[in-house]
Amino acid sequence: MFDEVLQDNPHPALSDSLLNITQEKQAQIERLTYNYFLKLKKICNTEQRKKLKILMHEVFAPRPGENASRKMPPPPPDGQRPPGPPPDRH
């Protein structure tokens, strides 16, 4: 798609077509991810679901400057994080 920018006579229709394909593929990824986590939640016990909620917040919560319209649970209070590596502080 971006190669068209460098062409002497770019074809906007080609870029639009490629953009549509990209959007369709991204939507498929989002659906697969959603369905995966639904299946994962079903096999978790109550304690695992709590940890899954914390993990999903850490992974999917918007970072500064990202679109904040995604609804995610608030971060857990200190001391309630599941075991694992410390958060990335970069």
Distance bins in CASP14 RR format, pairs under 12 A and 6 or more apart:
PFRMAT RR
TARGET T0000
AUTHOR 0000-0000-0000
RMODE 2
METHOD distances of the structure
MODEL  1
1 7 0 0 0 0 0 1 0 0 0 0 0
1 10 0 0 0 0 0 1 0 0 0 0 0
1 11 0 0 0 0 0 1 0 0 0 0 0
1 12 0 0 0 0 0 1 0 0 0 0 0
1 13 0 0 0 0 0 1 0 0 0 0 0
1 14 1 0 0 1 0 0 0 0 0 0 0
1 15 1 0 1 0 0 0 0 0 0 0 0
1 16 0 0 0 0 1 0 0 0 0 0 0
1 17 0 0 0 0 1 0 0 0 0 0 0
1 18 1 0 1 0 0 0 0 0 0 0 0
1 19 1 0 0 1 0 0 0 0 0 0 0
1 20 0 0 0 0 0 1 0 0 0 0 0
1 21 0 0 0 0 1 0 0 0 0 0 0
1 22 1 0 0 1 0 0 0 0 0 0 0
1 23 0 0 0 0 0 1 0 0 0 0 0
2 10 0 0 0 0 0 1 0 0 0 0 0
2 14 0 0 0 0 0 1 0 0 0 0 0
2 15 0 0 0 0 1 0 0 0 0 0 0
2 18 0 0 0 0 1 0 0 0 0 0 0
2 19 0 0 0 0 0 1 0 0 0 0 0
2 22 0 0 0 0 0 1 0 0 0 0 0
3 10 0 0 0 0 1 0 0 0 0 0 0
3 11 0 0 0 0 0 1 0 0 0 0 0
3 14 0 0 0 0 1 0 0 0 0 0 0
3 15 0 0 0 0 1 0 0 0 0 0 0
3 18 0 0 0 0 1 0 0 0 0 0 0
4 10 1 0 1 0 0 0 0 0 0 0 0
4 11 1 0 0 1 0 0 0 0 0 0 0
4 12 1 0 0 1 0 0 0 0 0 0 0
4 13 0 0 0 0 1 0 0 0 0 0 0
4 14 1 0 1 0 0 0 0 0 0 0 0
4 15 1 0 1 0 0 0 0 0 0 0 0
4 16 0 0 0 0 0 1 0 0 0 0 0
4 17 0 0 0 0 0 1 0 0 0 0 0
4 18 0 0 0 0 1 0 0 0 0 0 0
4 19 0 0 0 0 0 1 0 0 0 0 0
5 11 0 0 0 0 0 1 0 0 0 0 0
5 12 0 0 0 0 0 1 0 0 0 0 0
5 14 0 0 0 0 0 1 0 0 0 0 0
5 15 0 0 0 0 1 0 0 0 0 0 0
5 18 0 0 0 0 0 1 0 0 0 0 0
6 15 0 0 0 0 0 1 0 0 0 0 0
7 14 0 0 0 0 1 0 0 0 0 0 0
7 15 0 0 0 0 0 1 0 0 0 0 0
10 16 0 0 0 0 0 1 0 0 0 0 0
10 18 0 0 0 0 0 1 0 0 0 0 0
11 17 0 0 0 0 1 0 0 0 0 0 0
11 18 0 0 0 0 0 1 0 0 0 0 0
12 18 0 0 0 0 0 1 0 0 0 0 0
12 19 0 0 0 0 0 1 0 0 0 0 0
13 19 0 0 0 0 0 1 0 0 0 0 0
13 20 0 0 0 0 0 1 0 0 0 0 0
14 20 0 0 0 0 0 1 0 0 0 0 0
14 21 0 0 0 0 0 1 0 0 0 0 0
15 21 0 0 0 0 0 1 0 0 0 0 0
15 22 0 0 0 0 0 1 0 0 0 0 0
16 22 0 0 0 0 0 1 0 0 0 0 0
16 23 0 0 0 0 0 1 0 0 0 0 0
17 23 0 0 0 0 0 1 0 0 0 0 0
17 24 0 0 0 0 0 1 0 0 0 0 0
18 24 0 0 0 0 0 1 0 0 0 0 0
18 25 0 0 0 0 0 1 0 0 0 0 0
19 25 0 0 0 0 0 1 0 0 0 0 0
19 26 0 0 0 0 0 1 0 0 0 0 0
20 26 0 0 0 0 0 1 0 0 0 0 0
20 27 0 0 0 0 0 1 0 0 0 0 0
21 27 0 0 0 0 0 1 0 0 0 0 0
21 28 0 0 0 0 0 1 0 0 0 0 0
22 28 0 0 0 0 0 1 0 0 0 0 0
22 29 0 0 0 0 0 1 0 0 0 0 0
23 29 0 0 0 0 0 1 0 0 0 0 0
23 30 0 0 0 0 0 1 0 0 0 0 0
24 30 0 0 0 0 0 1 0 0 0 0 0
24 31 0 0 0 0 0 1 0 0 0 0 0
25 31 0 0 0 0 0 1 0 0 0 0 0
25 32 0 0 0 0 0 1 0 0 0 0 0
26 32 0 0 0 0 0 1 0 0 0 0 0
26 33 0 0 0 0 0 1 0 0 0 0 0
27 33 0 0 0 0 0 1 0 0 0 0 0
27 34 0 0 0 0 0 1 0 0 0 0 0
28 34 0 0 0 0 0 1 0 0 0 0 0
28 35 0 0 0 0 0 1 0 0 0 0 0
29 35 0 0 0 0 0 1 0 0 0 0 0
29 36 0 0 0 0 0 1 0 0 0 0 0
30 36 0 0 0 0 0 1 0 0 0 0 0
30 37 0 0 0 0 0 1 0 0 0 0 0
30 60 0 0 0 0 0 1 0 0 0 0 0
30 70 0 0 0 0 0 1 0 0 0 0 0
31 37 0 0 0 0 0 1 0 0 0 0 0
31 38 0 0 0 0 0 1 0 0 0 0 0
32 38 0 0 0 0 0 1 0 0 0 0 0
32 39 0 0 0 0 0 1 0 0 0 0 0
33 39 0 0 0 0 0 1 0 0 0 0 0
33 40 0 0 0 0 0 1 0 0 0 0 0
33 56 0 0 0 0 0 1 0 0 0 0 0
33 59 0 0 0 0 0 1 0 0 0 0 0
33 60 0 0 0 0 1 0 0 0 0 0 0
34 40 0 0 0 0 0 1 0 0 0 0 0
34 41 0 0 0 0 0 1 0 0 0 0 0
34 56 0 0 0 0 0 1 0 0 0 0 0
34 60 0 0 0 0 0 1 0 0 0 0 0
35 41 0 0 0 0 0 1 0 0 0 0 0
35 42 0 0 0 0 0 1 0 0 0 0 0
36 42 0 0 0 0 0 1 0 0 0 0 0
36 43 0 0 0 0 0 1 0 0 0 0 0
36 52 0 0 0 0 0 1 0 0 0 0 0
36 56 0 0 0 0 0 1 0 0 0 0 0
37 43 0 0 0 0 0 1 0 0 0 0 0
37 44 0 0 0 0 0 1 0 0 0 0 0
37 49 0 0 0 0 0 1 0 0 0 0 0
37 52 1 0 0 1 0 0 0 0 0 0 0
37 53 0 0 0 0 0 1 0 0 0 0 0
37 55 0 0 0 0 1 0 0 0 0 0 0
37 56 1 0 0 1 0 0 0 0 0 0 0
37 59 0 0 0 0 1 0 0 0 0 0 0
37 60 0 0 0 0 1 0 0 0 0 0 0
38 44 0 0 0 0 0 1 0 0 0 0 0
38 49 0 0 0 0 0 1 0 0 0 0 0
38 52 0 0 0 0 0 1 0 0 0 0 0
38 56 0 0 0 0 0 1 0 0 0 0 0
39 52 0 0 0 0 0 1 0 0 0 0 0
40 48 0 0 0 0 1 0 0 0 0 0 0
40 49 0 0 0 0 1 0 0 0 0 0 0
40 51 0 0 0 0 0 1 0 0 0 0 0
40 52 1 0 0 1 0 0 0 0 0 0 0
40 53 0 0 0 0 0 1 0 0 0 0 0
40 55 0 0 0 0 0 1 0 0 0 0 0
40 56 0 0 0 0 1 0 0 0 0 0 0
41 48 0 0 0 0 1 0 0 0 0 0 0
41 49 1 0 0 1 0 0 0 0 0 0 0
41 50 0 0 0 0 0 1 0 0 0 0 0
41 51 0 0 0 0 0 1 0 0 0 0 0
41 52 1 0 0 1 0 0 0 0 0 0 0
41 53 0 0 0 0 1 0 0 0 0 0 0
41 55 0 0 0 0 0 1 0 0 0 0 0
41 56 0 0 0 0 1 0 0 0 0 0 0
42 48 0 0 0 0 0 1 0 0 0 0 0
42 49 0 0 0 0 1 0 0 0 0 0 0
42 52 0 0 0 0 0 1 0 0 0 0 0
43 49 0 0 0 0 1 0 0 0 0 0 0
43 52 0 0 0 0 0 1 0 0 0 0 0
44 50 0 0 0 0 1 0 0 0 0 0 0
44 51 0 0 0 0 1 0 0 0 0 0 0
44 52 1 0 1 0 0 0 0 0 0 0 0
44 53 0 0 0 0 1 0 0 0 0 0 0
44 55 0 0 0 0 0 1 0 0 0 0 0
44 56 0 0 0 0 0 1 0 0 0 0 0
44 82 0 0 0 0 0 1 0 0 0 0 0
45 51 0 0 0 0 1 0 0 0 0 0 0
45 52 0 0 0 0 0 1 0 0 0 0 0
46 52 0 0 0 0 0 1 0 0 0 0 0
46 53 0 0 0 0 0 1 0 0 0 0 0
47 53 0 0 0 0 0 1 0 0 0 0 0
47 54 0 0 0 0 0 1 0 0 0 0 0
47 80 0 0 0 0 0 1 0 0 0 0 0
47 82 0 0 0 0 1 0 0 0 0 0 0
48 54 0 0 0 0 0 1 0 0 0 0 0
48 55 0 0 0 0 1 0 0 0 0 0 0
48 82 0 0 0 0 1 0 0 0 0 0 0
49 55 0 0 0 0 0 1 0 0 0 0 0
49 56 0 0 0 0 0 1 0 0 0 0 0
49 73 0 0 0 0 0 1 0 0 0 0 0
49 82 0 0 0 0 0 1 0 0 0 0 0
50 56 0 0 0 0 0 1 0 0 0 0 0
50 57 0 0 0 0 0 1 0 0 0 0 0
50 73 0 0 0 0 0 1 0 0 0 0 0
50 76 0 0 0 0 1 0 0 0 0 0 0
50 80 0 0 0 0 1 0 0 0 0 0 0
50 81 0 0 0 0 0 1 0 0 0 0 0
50 82 0 0 0 0 1 0 0 0 0 0 0
51 57 0 0 0 0 0 1 0 0 0 0 0
51 58 0 0 0 0 0 1 0 0 0 0 0
51 76 0 0 0 0 1 0 0 0 0 0 0
51 80 0 0 0 0 1 0 0 0 0 0 0
51 81 0 0 0 0 1 0 0 0 0 0 0
51 82 1 0 1 0 0 0 0 0 0 0 0
51 83 0 0 0 0 1 0 0 0 0 0 0
51 84 0 0 0 0 0 1 0 0 0 0 0
52 58 0 0 0 0 0 1 0 0 0 0 0
52 59 0 0 0 0 0 1 0 0 0 0 0
52 60 0 0 0 0 0 1 0 0 0 0 0
52 73 0 0 0 0 0 1 0 0 0 0 0
52 76 0 0 0 0 0 1 0 0 0 0 0
52 82 0 0 0 0 1 0 0 0 0 0 0
53 59 0 0 0 0 0 1 0 0 0 0 0
53 60 0 0 0 0 0 1 0 0 0 0 0
53 61 0 0 0 0 0 1 0 0 0 0 0
53 72 0 0 0 0 1 0 0 0 0 0 0
53 73 1 0 1 0 0 0 0 0 0 0 0
53 74 0 0 0 0 0 1 0 0 0 0 0
53 75 0 0 0 0 0 1 0 0 0 0 0
53 76 0 0 0 0 1 0 0 0 0 0 0
53 80 0 0 0 0 0 1 0 0 0 0 0
53 81 0 0 0 0 0 1 0 0 0 0 0
53 82 0 0 0 0 1 0 0 0 0 0 0
54 60 0 0 0 0 0 1 0 0 0 0 0
54 61 0 0 0 0 0 1 0 0 0 0 0
54 72 0 0 0 0 0 1 0 0 0 0 0
54 73 0 0 0 0 1 0 0 0 0 0 0
54 74 0 0 0 0 0 1 0 0 0 0 0
54 75 1 0 0 1 0 0 0 0 0 0 0
54 76 1 0 1 0 0 0 0 0 0 0 0
54 77 0 0 0 0 0 1 0 0 0 0 0
54 78 0 0 0 0 0 1 0 0 0 0 0
54 79 0 0 0 0 0 1 0 0 0 0 0
54 80 1 0 0 1 0 0 0 0 0 0 0
54 81 1 0 0 1 0 0 0 0 0 0 0
54 82 1 0 1 0 0 0 0 0 0 0 0
54 83 0 0 0 0 0 1 0 0 0 0 0
54 84 0 0 0 0 0 1 0 0 0 0 0
54 87 0 0 0 0 0 1 0 0 0 0 0
55 61 0 0 0 0 0 1 0 0 0 0 0
55 72 0 0 0 0 0 1 0 0 0 0 0
55 73 0 0 0 0 0 1 0 0 0 0 0
55 75 0 0 0 0 0 1 0 0 0 0 0
55 76 0 0 0 0 0 1 0 0 0 0 0
55 80 0 0 0 0 0 1 0 0 0 0 0
55 81 0 0 0 0 1 0 0 0 0 0 0
55 82 1 0 0 1 0 0 0 0 0 0 0
55 83 0 0 0 0 0 1 0 0 0 0 0
55 84 0 0 0 0 1 0 0 0 0 0 0
55 87 0 0 0 0 0 1 0 0 0 0 0
56 70 0 0 0 0 0 1 0 0 0 0 0
56 71 0 0 0 0 0 1 0 0 0 0 0
56 72 1 0 0 1 0 0 0 0 0 0 0
56 73 1 0 0 1 0 0 0 0 0 0 0
56 75 0 0 0 0 0 1 0 0 0 0 0
56 76 0 0 0 0 0 1 0 0 0 0 0
56 82 0 0 0 0 0 1 0 0 0 0 0
57 63 0 0 0 0 0 1 0 0 0 0 0
57 70 0 0 0 0 0 1 0 0 0 0 0
57 71 0 0 0 0 0 1 0 0 0 0 0
57 72 1 0 1 0 0 0 0 0 0 0 0
57 73 1 0 1 0 0 0 0 0 0 0 0
57 74 1 0 0 1 0 0 0 0 0 0 0
57 75 1 0 1 0 0 0 0 0 0 0 0
57 76 1 0 0 1 0 0 0 0 0 0 0
57 80 0 0 0 0 0 1 0 0 0 0 0
57 81 0 0 0 0 0 1 0 0 0 0 0
57 82 0 0 0 0 0 1 0 0 0 0 0
57 87 0 0 0 0 0 1 0 0 0 0 0
58 72 0 0 0 0 1 0 0 0 0 0 0
58 73 0 0 0 0 0 1 0 0 0 0 0
58 74 0 0 0 0 0 1 0 0 0 0 0
58 75 1 0 0 1 0 0 0 0 0 0 0
58 76 0 0 0 0 1 0 0 0 0 0 0
58 81 0 0 0 0 1 0 0 0 0 0 0
58 82 0 0 0 0 1 0 0 0 0 0 0
58 84 0 0 0 0 0 1 0 0 0 0 0
58 85 0 0 0 0 0 1 0 0 0 0 0
58 86 0 0 0 0 0 1 0 0 0 0 0
58 87 1 0 0 1 0 0 0 0 0 0 0
58 88 0 0 0 0 1 0 0 0 0 0 0
59 70 0 0 0 0 0 1 0 0 0 0 0
59 72 0 0 0 0 1 0 0 0 0 0 0
59 87 0 0 0 0 0 1 0 0 0 0 0
59 88 0 0 0 0 0 1 0 0 0 0 0
60 66 0 0 0 0 0 1 0 0 0 0 0
60 67 0 0 0 0 0 1 0 0 0 0 0
60 70 1 0 0 1 0 0 0 0 0 0 0
60 71 0 0 0 0 0 1 0 0 0 0 0
60 72 1 0 1 0 0 0 0 0 0 0 0
60 73 0 0 0 0 0 1 0 0 0 0 0
60 75 0 0 0 0 0 1 0 0 0 0 0
61 67 0 0 0 0 0 1 0 0 0 0 0
61 68 0 0 0 0 1 0 0 0 0 0 0
61 69 0 0 0 0 0 1 0 0 0 0 0
61 70 1 0 0 1 0 0 0 0 0 0 0
61 71 0 0 0 0 1 0 0 0 0 0 0
61 72 1 0 1 0 0 0 0 0 0 0 0
61 73 0 0 0 0 1 0 0 0 0 0 0
61 74 0 0 0 0 1 0 0 0 0 0 0
61 75 1 0 0 1 0 0 0 0 0 0 0
61 76 0 0 0 0 0 1 0 0 0 0 0
61 87 0 0 0 0 0 1 0 0 0 0 0
62 68 1 0 1 0 0 0 0 0 0 0 0
62 69 0 0 0 0 1 0 0 0 0 0 0
62 70 1 0 1 0 0 0 0 0 0 0 0
62 71 0 0 0 0 0 1 0 0 0 0 0
62 72 1 0 0 1 0 0 0 0 0 0 0
63 70 0 0 0 0 0 1 0 0 0 0 0
63 72 0 0 0 0 0 1 0 0 0 0 0
63 87 0 0 0 0 0 1 0 0 0 0 0
63 88 0 0 0 0 0 1 0 0 0 0 0
63 90 0 0 0 0 0 1 0 0 0 0 0
66 72 0 0 0 0 0 1 0 0 0 0 0
73 80 0 0 0 0 0 1 0 0 0 0 0
74 80 0 0 0 0 0 1 0 0 0 0 0
75 81 0 0 0 0 1 0 0 0 0 0 0
75 87 0 0 0 0 0 1 0 0 0 0 0
76 82 0 0 0 0 1 0 0 0 0 0 0
76 87 0 0 0 0 0 1 0 0 0 0 0
78 87 0 0 0 0 0 1 0 0 0 0 0
81 87 0 0 0 0 1 0 0 0 0 0 0
END
